[in-house]
Amino acid sequence: MSGADLMERIYREVLNIKERLEVVERLLVPEVEVSDGELEELRALRAEALRGEAVSWREVKKKVEELIT
């Protein structure tokens, strides 16, 4: 088996594992409906994070928990 064949086999296996992980993720992470206001708030938190502003993990976790309960 050549190096290229081995790399192709490894790549296919990685893709297979990725697909299985995505299935598990869909099973574990429920999809929830969010209101426009909640979505806007999450977008604002994301924008803050992308700008490099500190966003407390506890704050984000609290907001997410509020959305799913």
Backbone as a ProteinNet text record, in pm:
[ID]
protein_1_A
[PRIMARY]
MSGADLMERIYREVLNIKERLEVVERLLVPEVEVSDGELEELRALRAEALRGEAVSWREVKKKVEELIT
[TERTIARY]
85.1	0	89.7	60.8	141.9	100.7	184.7	154	26.6	6.4	-114.6	-239.5	-232	-345.7	-377.1	-273.1	-291.3	-354.9	-307.1	-364.3	-511.3	-546	-685.1	-772.8	-721.4	-796.8	-818.6	-714.1	-724.4	-824.4	-818.2	-910.3	-1055.5	-1082	-1218.7	-1265.6	-1177.4	-1214.7	-1244	-1165	-1189.7	-1326.5	-1359.9	-1491.5	-1603.3	-1581.8	-1680.5	-1700.9	-1593.5	-1602.1	-1672.6	-1641	-1705.5	-1857	-1900.3	-2043.6	-2110.2	-2045	-2102.8	-2110.3	-2009.5	-2012	-2124.2	-2148.7	-2256.9	-2392.6	-2408.3	-2532.8	-2550.4	-2443.9	-2449.8	-2481.9	-2419.7	-2445.4	-2592.4	-2650.4	-2792.1	-2880.5	-2840.3	-2918.3	-2904.8	-2785.4	-2759.1	-2800.4	-2790.3	-2818.6	-2955	-3053.7	-3188.3	-3200.9	-3283	-3312.4	-3428.3	-3414.4	-3519.5	-3557.8	-3682.3	-3729.1	-3689.3	-3639.8	-3605.8	-3679.5	-3714.2	-3784	-3685.7	-3739.8	-3654.5	-3568	-3623.9	-3548.9	-3433.9	-3460.6	-3356.1	-3246.1	-3286.1	-3188.4	-3102.5	-3163.2	-3088.4	-2989.8	-3032	-2943.5	-2823.3	-2846.9	-2736.9	-2643.8	-2699.1	-2615.4	-2529.7	-2586.8	-2511.5	-2395.6	-2420.6	-2314.6	-2205.8	-2246.7	-2149.4	-2065	-2130.3	-2056.8	-1954.4	-1992.8	-1899.8	-1778.7	-1805.6	-1696.5	-1605	-1663.5	-1582.5	-1498.3	-1547	-1469.1	-1360.2	-1359.4	-1257.5	-1295.5	-1419.2	-1464.5	-1487	-1459.4	-1474.8	-1622.5	-1658.6	-1793.5	-1780.1	-1840.9	-1832.3	-1900.8	-1829.5	-1888.4	-2013.9	-2012.9	-2131.8	-2251.1	-2224.3	-2331.8	-2389.1	-2301.3	-2346.8	-2423	-2369.2	-2434.5	-2572.3	-2581.7	-2709.5	-2810.6	-2767.5	-2857.5	-2906.2	-2815.1	-2853.1	-2949.5	-2922.6	-3012.9	-3150.5	-3155.4	-3283.7	-3360	-3289	-3353.3	-3411.4	-3346.3	-3392.6	-3487.6	-3509.1	-3603.3	-3733.1
-117.8	0	124.1	214.5	335.5	437.4	537.2	643.4	717.9	738.7	808.8	726.7	594.9	507.6	510.1	506.3	510.9	642.6	752.7	883.9	890.6	833.4	831.7	750.2	635.5	553.2	627.6	693.1	769	882.1	951.7	1062.8	1015.1	902.8	848	810.5	753.5	715.6	839.3	943.7	1069	1125.7	1124.4	1172.5	1088.1	956.8	867.2	898.7	918.6	953.2	1086.7	1183.9	1315.4	1302.6	1223.5	1203.6	1140.7	1040.9	976.9	1073.2	1157.4	1256.6	1357.9	1396.4	1490	1428.7	1299.7	1231.1	1232.9	1200.4	1200.4	1340.9	1441.9	1579.2	1615.3	1578.3	1608.6	1538.5	1420.2	1347.8	1410.4	1461.5	1514.5	1660	1737.8	1880.9	1906.2	1930.4	1949.3	2081.4	2078.2	2201.9	2269.1	2397.2	2470.8	2593	2631.3	2752.5	2870.9	2976.4	3097.1	3214.2	3307.1	3425.3	3516.9	3612	3708.7	3785.4	3820.3	3892.3	3810.2	3682.4	3593.7	3574.2	3561.2	3545.6	3670	3785.4	3911.3	3922.5	3880.2	3884.1	3791.7	3672.7	3580.5	3636.8	3701.8	3764.6	3875.1	3951.2	4058.6	3999.8	3890.8	3825.3	3771.9	3715.1	3664.3	3778.6	3890.1	4005	4055.4	4059.9	4102.2	4008.3	3879.6	3781.9	3798.2	3820.9	3837	3963.6	4064.8	4188.5	4173.2	4059.6	4036.2	4085.8	4129.7	4173.9	4050.6	4065.3	3953.1	3924	3798.9	3752.9	3641.1	3659.4	3560.3	3430.7	3318.2	3190	3166.4	3206.7	3188.9	3265	3385	3464.7	3396.6	3348.4	3280.1	3153.5	3076.4	2953	2982.5	3088.3	3125.9	3162.1	3239.2	3278.7	3156.9	3063.3	2942.8	2859.2	2844.3	2767.8	2831.6	2965.6	3034.3	3005.4	2995.3	2971.7	2831.3	2735.3	2596.8	2552.2	2634.9	2595.5	2670.2
0	0	0	-90.5	-100.2	5.1	20.4	116	79.8	-50.2	-95.2	-64.7	-85	-54.4	94.9	175.9	321	362.9	305.7	339.1	297.3	184.1	137.2	232.3	276.4	372.4	503.1	552.1	676.6	660	547.8	521.4	519.5	451.6	447.9	587.6	667.8	804.8	889.5	872.3	945.3	907.2	778.4	734.3	793.9	799.9	858.3	1005.8	1078.8	1220.9	1238.6	1153.7	1160.8	1142.2	1045.5	1022.7	1144.4	1203.2	1321.7	1439.4	1455.8	1564.1	1542.7	1418	1389.5	1423.1	1397.5	1433.7	1585.1	1656.7	1803.5	1853.9	1795.2	1837	1818.6	1704.5	1681.2	1783.7	1827.9	1928.1	2067	2098.1	2232	2249.6	2143.9	2153.5	2091.5	2175.6	2121.2	2045.7	1942.4	1871.8	1943.6	1966.3	2035.4	1953.1	1967.6	1903.4	1991.3	1929.3	2003.9	1940.3	2024.1	1974.9	1902.6	1829.5	1760.8	1859.9	1975.8	2077.6	2132.8	2157.8	2208.4	2104.5	1979.8	1873.1	1859.9	1870.7	1863.1	1979.3	2098.1	2214.1	2194.5	2140.5	2113.6	2007.3	1907.4	1804.4	1864.2	1957	2021.7	2103.3	2174.8	2252.3	2158.9	2046.2	1949.8	1894.1	1861.9	1808	1909.2	2035.9	2140.9	2143.7	2135	2139.2	2017.9	1899.9	1779.6	1783.8	1853.5	1868.2	1974.5	2041.9	2143.3	2281.1	2294.6	2426.3	2512.8	2639.4	2731.6	2754.7	2733.1	2761.7	2863.8	2977.1	3083.4	3040.1	3057.1	3024	3106.1	3231	3315.2	3258.2	3207.4	3148.8	3024.1	2939.1	2817.9	2854.5	2947.9	2990.9	3048.7	3127.6	3187.5	3079.1	2979	2870.9	2793.3	2764.6	2691.4	2773.1	2902	2987.7	2994	2995.8	2995.8	2867	2756.6	2628.7	2616.6	2679.7	2662.3	2773.4	2871.7	2977.6	2964.9
[MASK]
+++++++++++++++++++++++++++++++++++++++++++++++++++++++++++++++++++++

